[in-house]
Amino acid sequence: MAKLKLKDKDLIDIGYPQNKSISIALDVAQTHFKKETKQKVLGHLKGVVDNPELFIGHGMFGKIAEALLEAKKTEARALNATRAPFTIFGENEIEEGAKEQLFTALKLPVSKKGALMPDGHSGYGLPIGGVLATENAVIPYGVGVDIGCRMCLSIFDVDPSYIEGHQDKYVNILQNHTKFGPNEVQKNPGDHELFERDEFRTIPFVKRLKDKAWQQLGSSGGGNHFVEFGIVEVLSDNNQINVPAGKYVGVLSHSGSRGLGANIAKNWTDLAMKHTPLPKEARHLGWLDLDTHDGQEYWLAMNLAGDYASACHHDIHRRIAKAMGERPMAMIENHHNFAWKEIVDGQELIVHRKGATPAQENVLGIIPGSMTAPGYIVKGKGNPLSLSSASHGAGRQMSRTVAKKTITQSELKKVLKDNGVTLLGAGLDEAPMAYKDIRKVMALQTELVDVLGTFMPKIVRMDKG
């Protein structure tokens, strides 16, 4: 059968206005009806243009209907004159640029409440450490590029002295069983039930990302992503970790949804910025209404990327545990760069956490420091002022550019030696001096979390830098 050939003029002839509804309709036709006759396809599309209100929410034609029902050209949305309520934790330790980014986000018409964590610093859209609750709207750049970026900690019943006594073994495990950056992948990516998800079949953009996602399963990104061996100290027998008080070998990883999440973020951020154009200072904060086709697709794709990030961590930890010949006593994980439907002040809202850790009451999480500073196993307190959130780490005190210009290799080597840390990979932009003091950050959020234990890095593997 001949390939379906439709042109803009064909749709204009059956009543389509000269707007984005034409390109959307052509895409739908090529995706779902490429083996149908031209006459039959035009019949379907004419039914939509004649009665678009009947197709709102339709699986194939809903997006066309939305475009047809736009009564006027989208105009720049004005920001509110006043900010939604907010709380800043550790305000004196946070740069003004980060606070200004939060203040801008709080003026969005959809914003209801916000907060900034003590590790806060400037980002794109929301600041890093920013938390924002919106009504029936999701902001792709409020979630971030690395969707569902996670921390994952495995605790093993192994004496910590083994790390120093068998250092070569642990160094080799990290070198042989972890992969970093855009080009490294595992030789034999594992299979996972996640790849059977409907989103890989029903969302055309996501479908194109499936093969690359499978190739990158079990690998980590660049930048501040890491896998490291270290010493876990559980502070008390009375805890939710289900591990007795004491010291153990731990594996801690930090990475996200790889190319899958990055491509999802870019695609739907571009759509959001077109749907809700905003003044220059807020242009990255375009949102998608959750009752629209694009909003629903992004929500599904975002959750898929978050689950994929978790699957990557589990694959990494499985490989390392097998190489160690051990099974973990416990695993703790949490994610940031995500949006959740949560009840805030009695109303269901969309809570965005851009570089912020969920800290609902009694929920466990990990807040890392730098490569020479402790990370913390925490239990959330569910503080409503922070929208049940806490910091996601120490936070940067130097930009990557500044760190590369001001920190020397000799300085980095000295601080690593002084702290007994072996570093595999990483650039100067990830040097410990580029980060805030995690101890000070933790002191500024005692209202948000309780500390149950610590993790001290000893062998750190990162991208080459």
N, C-alpha and C positions, 0 to 999 in steps of 0.2 A: 504494500500500500504506500502511496506517495506520502512524503512528509508534509505535515500540516503547515500551510503557508498563510499567515494572517498579517495584515499590515494595519498601521494606524488608521488609514483611510477606510478600511473595512468596518472598523468600530465606529468611526465618525458617521458613516453612512447609516448605521442602525441607531443613532441617537446619543452616542457617547460624547460628553463634553471634552474639550481639549485641555484636560488636566491629568493628574497622575493616575486617574482611574484607567486610562488606556494602557499604560505600561503594566499596571497590576493585572489587568484582564488578559493581556498578551502572555504574561508569565504564567497565570493560572491555566490558560489554554494549552501552552506548551508542556506544562507539568502534568496535567491531568487528562488532556484530550488529544494528545499528539497523534493518536491512531484513528481518531474520528474524522469524518468528512468535514470540510470547511462549512458547508451549509448547516450541518447539525450543531457544530460548535457555536456558530453565530446565533442559532436559535436559542441555545442556553444563555448566551451573553445578552441577547436582547431581552430575555425574561428578567434578567437582573436589572438592566438599565431602565426598564419600564416600571418595575416595582421594587426598588432597592430596599425599602423598609421591610419587605418580607424576608430578606436574606441576611439581616443583621444576626451575627452569631453563627452563620452557616459555615461548616468546615471548609468548603472550597471557595464559596462566593462572598463570605462575610467581609473580607478586606476590600473587595471591589465595592460592595454596598456602602461601606463606611466612607470611601473616597467620593462616591457619587452623592452622598448625603451632606457633604461639607457645603454649607450654604454660601460661604464666602471664602476668599483667599485667606490663608492663615496669616495673622498679623502678630507682631512681637507682643508677647504677654508682659504686662507691667508687673513689677514686684510690689508687694504690699509695703505700705509706709512704715509699719511697725513689725518687730520680730516676734515670732512665736516664743513661748517660754523656754528657757534654757538654763543649764548649770555647767560651769567650767570647773574642773577639778585640777588643782595645781596651777592656777592661772598665772602666777608669777614666773613659772618655769616654761611658759609657752610663748613662742614668738607671735608678734602682732599679726603677721600674715595669715597664720593658721586661724586665729580668732576672727579675722575679717572674713575669711572663707566661710566659717560657720555662720557669722552674722548675715551674710548674703543668702545662704541656704535657708535660713530661718524666715526670710521674707518671701519665699515662694508661696504662691496662693494655696498650694496643697500642703504646706508644712504646718504641723501641729505642736511639735515639741522637739527639743534637741539637747545635746550634751557634747562636751569635749573632754577626752580622757587626758591624764597627766603626761602621757608620752606624745601628745599632739604636736604635729608640725605640718607645714604646708604640703598640699598635694594637688591633684586636679579635681575639680568639682568640689566634693567634700574634702576637708583636711584629713590627713591621716590621724586617727584617733577620734574622728567625728562620728556622731550618732544622730540620726534624723528620723523622726516619725512623720509619715505623710498619710493623707487620706486617699485610699483607693488609687494610688499612683506609685509607680516604681521608677527610680532614677538610675539608669544603667551606670552612669559615672559616679553615682552615690554608692553603688556596689563596688565598682572598680574594675580594672582590666583583668587582674588575676582572680577570677571568681572563685569563691570557696577556698581561698588560701588557708592552709591548715597547720596546726601543730599536732604531733602524735608522739607519745612517749610509751615505750615498752620497758617494763621493769623485769629484770632477770635475777633469779636466786643464785647469783655469782658474786664471790667476794671481790670488792673493788681493787684489791691488790693485784688481781689478775691483769688489769689494764696496763699497769706499769711492768709487771713481771713477764707479760706475753705481748708486749707492745707491737712487735712485728706482725703477730697474728691478727690483731685488731686493725692495724693499718691496712693489711692486705685485704681484709674483709671489706672495708670501705672502698678501697681502690677497685676491687674486682666485682663488687655487687651493687654499686651505686653509679648512676649516670646523670650528668648535668648539662645544662645549656641546650641550645636549639638543635644541635646536631647529634648528640650522643643518645642512643637508645639501647635498651636491653637486646641481646642477641636473640632471645626467645621470649617475646612478650607473652605473658600469661593470658589465658582466656578469662572472661568475666561476664556474669549474667547481665551486667549493665549494658553491654552491647546489643542485647535483645530488646532494649527499651523502645517503646513506640516513637519517642521523639526522633530517633535516628531514621525512622521511616516516614513520619508524617510532617516533619518540618523540613522543607527542601534545603534551606541553608545549612541546617545541622547535619542533614544526610551527607552533604559533601565533606564534612569534617570527620566522618567516622573512621576511615582508614588511617589517617594521621593520628587520631586519638588512640587507636589500638597500638600503633607503632610506639607511641610515647608512654604507654602504660608502664608504671614502675620507674619512671625517671623524674628528675627534678629540674626546676628552672635555674636561671642564673641569678645575679644580684645577691640578695640576702638569703637565698634558699640554702639549706644545709642538711646534712645527716651527720650525727656525731655520737661517739661513745662518751659516757661520762659517769659520774658517781651520783646516784640518787640517795638522798637521805629522807626517810619517812620519819616525821618528828614525834608521832604518838601512835600507840596501838589503837586508840579510839578514833578511827577515821573511816572515810567512805572508800578508801582505796582498796581495802581488803588485803593489805600487806602489813605485816607486823612492823613496829618501829625498828629502824636499823638502817644500814647502808648496803646498797646493791649496785650492780652494773645496770646502766640504763642506755637505751638508744633513743635519741630525740631527733625528729625530722621536722622540717619546715619547708613546704612547697605547696603549689596550688594546682590549677586545672590546665596548665600547659597551653598548647596552641588552641585547644578546644575552647577554653574560657576566653582567651585573648581575642579570638575571632568572633565569638558570640558578643563580647563586650563592644567591639568596634562596630559591628553591624547594627546592633540595636541602639547604640549611642547615636549613631548617625541618624537613624530613624527618629529617635526621640528629639534630637535637636531640630529636625525638620518639622515634626508635629507641634512642638512647643518652643518656637524661637524666643529667646530671652535676651535682655540687655547684655552688653558685652561682658560685664563682670560676672554674669551668671550663665553664660552661654553653654557651659558644659553640664549644666544641671537640668537640661531638658528631660521631661518625664513622659511616661506612657501610662495612660489610664488603663486600669486592669479590666475594664469592661470592653476594651477594644481588641481586635484581632492581634495587632502587634504586641499589645500589653500581655495578652495571654501567651503568645508564642515566646516572648522573652522570659516570662515567669517559668514556663516549662523548661526552656533551654538553660536558664540560670540554675535551676534545681538539678538538672542533669549534670551540669559542669561541677556543681558542688559535690554530687555523689561520685563523679569521676575523680575528683581530687582525693576523696577519701579512699577510693579503690587504689589509687597510685600509692598512697602511704601504706596501706595494708600489704600491697605487693612488695614494697621496699622492706618492710619489717619482716615479712615472711621469708624473704631471701636471706636477710641477715641472721635471723633466728636459726634457719637451716644450716648456714655456714658456721654458726657458733655451736651447733648441736644442742640447742636449748629451746625450751618453750617459755614464753613470758608468763610471769605470775599475774601481771595486770597490764592493761593498756588504757591510756587516757588520751583523749583527743578533743579538739574543739576547732572551730573555724571562724574566720573573719572575712571581710569583703563579700558580704552577702546581705540579703534582705529576708525578713521573716514576717509573717502575719502574727501579730501579738496584740493582746489587750492592754491598752495604755489609758489610764484614767477612765476605765469603763467602756472604752470604744475600741473596736478592732482597727488597728492601723498597720501600715507597712513600716517596719523598723529596719533602717539601713545601718549597718555597722561597717564603716570603712576603716580597716585597721583597728578594730575594737573587739574585745572578747565577750561573748555572751556570759553573763554572770547572774543568772536567775538564782533564786534561793536554793542552796544545796547542790547546784550544778558544778561539776568538776571542770577544771581547765588548766592549761599551762601557759605561763607568761614568761618567755625567755628573756635573758639579758643579752650581753654580747658574748663573743667567743672566749672571753676570759672572766666573765662574770656569771653569777648563778642565775638559773631560771627558777621559777616557783610553781609548785603544784598548788592550786588554789580551789577554794569552794566559794561560790557566789553567795552574796547576801540579798540579792533581789532589790537593790536600792532603786526606788522609782525615779529619783532625781537623775540617775545615770541611765535611765531606761534599761535597768538591769544589765549594765555593761561595765567593763573594766578595760584597762590598757591591753594592747596586744604584744607589748614588748617594752624595751627601754625607750625607743624612739630616737631618731637621729638628732644630733646637735650640729652636725656639719652636712652640707649637701655632698653628693658624690664628687662633684667637680672640685669643691674646696678641699675635701679629704685627699684627693689625688695630688693636689698642688702643695699641700702643707705637711702631710705625713710622709716620712721616709721609710724605706725598707728596713734600715737599721733600727729605727724606733719600733717598728712592728715586731721585728725579731726579738728585741729586748723584752717587750711586754709579754710576748708569748713565752719566752724562757722563764721570766720571773714568775709566771703563773703556771708553769709546767704543762703547757698546751702544745700539742703537735698539730700543725696546720697543713692540710693538703688542698692546694688551690687557693682561690680568693685573691682579690686585688686590694689595693690600698684603700679603696672606697668602703671596704668592709672592716677596716681596722677597728679595734675596740674603742679607740679615741674618738671615732666619728659618732659614737652613741652617747646618750645621756647615762647618768648613773642609775642603774636599775634599782639600787637600794633606796635612792631618794624617790624614784617613781613609785615604788611599793609603799613607802611611808605616806605618800599623798593619796593613797586609795584604800586606806584601812576601813573606810565606810563601805567599800564595794566588795571586798573579798577577805576571806580568812586564809592564812597560809598553812598548808598541811605538810609540805615537804619542799625540798630543793633539788636542783639538778646542776652539777658543776661540770662543764665541758672539759674533756681531756684530749680527745682526738677528733678534729673537726675536718670534715670534707665539704668543699664548696666548688663552684665552677672555677675555671682557671682565672677568671677576672680580666 
